[in-house]
Amino acid sequence: MEKEEIVRMVRQNDNNSRRALFEAYYKRTFAVAFNILRRRENAEDITQEAFIKAFQNLRQLQDEAKFGAWLSAIASNLARNYLKREKKIFLTDELPEISTGPNPEDTEETVIRSLEVERVRKAIRTLPPEQYQVVVLQYYYDLKVEEIASLLQIRAGTVKSRLFRARQKLAGVLELDDDPACLTIKGGDRE
């Protein structure tokens, strides 16, 4: 979905726009909630609640083009709050597949890439919810540290330390070199 179209739908905030936004962002939002809660039913409930909360508070969104990241932060916060209330953590390896478009031809390179992507996903699943949240917002939604801090209502220094710890843990899990380049993938040091 194009940024201009997202901005238009967020500004309209009518039933048709809400439905289109829901359909466009449901899978991603569900994946965020599921990775924290590890239970399909709970993740579905939290996803629904996140959309309701987002639609009720759309006027608080400062940059309409970042609706997806904002929604992801809402879902992540709701999921973390749910875990705190329930004091339960469910561990499972089940992760919904997120389609990125038509399936490419089956080539050796495609297979190797998909195995590597799955390896990284498994490593990201090992992160604590607070670290998982900032990693998703920075690397999946391409947000800067200040934007993440604003969305999560925490200090930029807290975001930086969570990202640093997450990168260290991922480097250990993925057995990366101690080379700093391995710990700063796509936008990792952006302020």
N, C-alpha and C positions, 0 to 999 in steps of 0.2 A: 504494500500500500504506500503510495507517495505521501511525502510530508505535507504537501498542500492539501491533499484530500483528508488527511488526519486532522489538520488544523480546522478545516471547514466543518467536519463532522463534530469535533469537540465544541466548536462555537455554536453550531446549530442545536445540539443537545436535544434533539427530538427522538421519537421512538425509532424511526428508521436509521438514524445515525447511531443511536445506542446499539441497535441490533447489529449493524455493520461493524462497529468497533468490537463488540462482544465476539462476533465470529472471527474477526481478524486476530484478536489477542487471546482468545480462550486457551489454546494449546500452550502458548508460552507461559501464561499466568498459571495454568494448572501445573506445568512442569516445575515452576519455582516453588509452589506450595507443596507439591509432591516430594521434591528433594529435601524439604525440611521435615515434613510430617511422615513420609514413607507409608502412608495409608491412602489408598485411592478415595474412599468415601470421605475421609476428613479433608483431603485436598480438594475434592469437588465442592464441599461446603464452603471452605475458605475461599476458593476461587469465586464462587457466587457472591459471597459476602464482600470480597474485594471489589467486584464490579459495582455492586450496589453502593458501597462507600464512595467509590470513585465518581460515579454518576451524581451522587448527592453533593459532592464537594468539588465539582469541576471548576467552579469559579476561583478556587484556591490554586489551581494549576497555573504556574507563571508562564511556561513555554508549552503551548499546545502540541508542538511537534514531538515532545518527549512524553506523550501520553503513555506509551508502552513501558518506559522505565519507571514512571510514576506509579502505574498500576502494579508493576512488579514489586516495587518497594512497599506498597500497601499490602499486597498478598504476603510478602515475606514477613512484615511486621505482624500481621494477623496470625500467621502460622506460628511464629515464635511466641506470641502471647498465648496461643492455644496450648503449646507445649508447656509453657510455664504454669498455666492453670491446671492442666492435666498431669503435669510432672511425669510424662511418658515420652519415651523416644523409641520409635519402632525402626529397626534396621532391616532393610530388605534391599535387594539388588535390582528390583524392578524399576524401570524408568521408562516413561512413555516416549515413544519415538516422535521426534518433531520433524516433519517433512520440510525439506528445504527446496522443494521443487521437483521437477520430473527426474526420475531415476536415470543416472548416466549409464552408459554402456558398461557392462561388467568387464573391467580390465584389471590387470594385476595391480596397477597403481591405485585404482579406485578401491580395491579390496584392502590393500595395505593402508590407505588413508582412512578407511572406515574403521579398521582395527585400531589405528592410532587414536582416532577420535573417541572411540569407546574406552580406550585406556585412560585418556585424559578425563572423560566424564566420570569414570569410576574413581579417579583420584580426587576430583572436585567433590564428589559425594562424601568423601571422608572428612571434609572440612566442617568445623563447628558452624552452626547457623549464622552467627555474626560474620564470620569470614566468608562463608558461602555467599551471603547477601551482597557484600561489597565486590566480590569477584564477578558475580553475575552482572551487577550494575556497571562495572567498569569494562569488562571484556565482551559481554553480550550486547549491552546497550551503549557502549562507547561513551560513557559519562566521565567527566573530569572529577577530581577529588572534591572540589567545592560543591559541585552539583550533587554528588552522592551525599555529602554532609548535609546539604540543605534538604534533600528528600527524606533522609533518615532522622533529621533533627539531632545530629551529633556534631562534634567538632571535627574539623578537617584533619587534625592530628590523630584523632581516633580512627578515622578512615584509613589514613596512611599506615598506622601501626597494624590494623587488621589486614590490609593488603600485604604488608611486609611479611607478617606471620603466615598468611595463606600461601604466599609464594615460596617461603621457606619450606613449609610442610609439603606443598606440591612438588618441589624440587627433590625432597627426600623420597616421597612416594614414587615419583617417576624416575628416580635415580639419575637426576641431571647433574652435570658438572657444577662445581662451585663458581663457575664463570658467571659474573654479574649479568651477562647478556642472556643467559638462560632464565634469569629471574625477572626479566623485564620484557615480556612479550608485548606486542601491539599495544602501545599506549600506557604501559605499566608505570612509567614515571611521570605521567602528565600531572600537572598541578591543576 
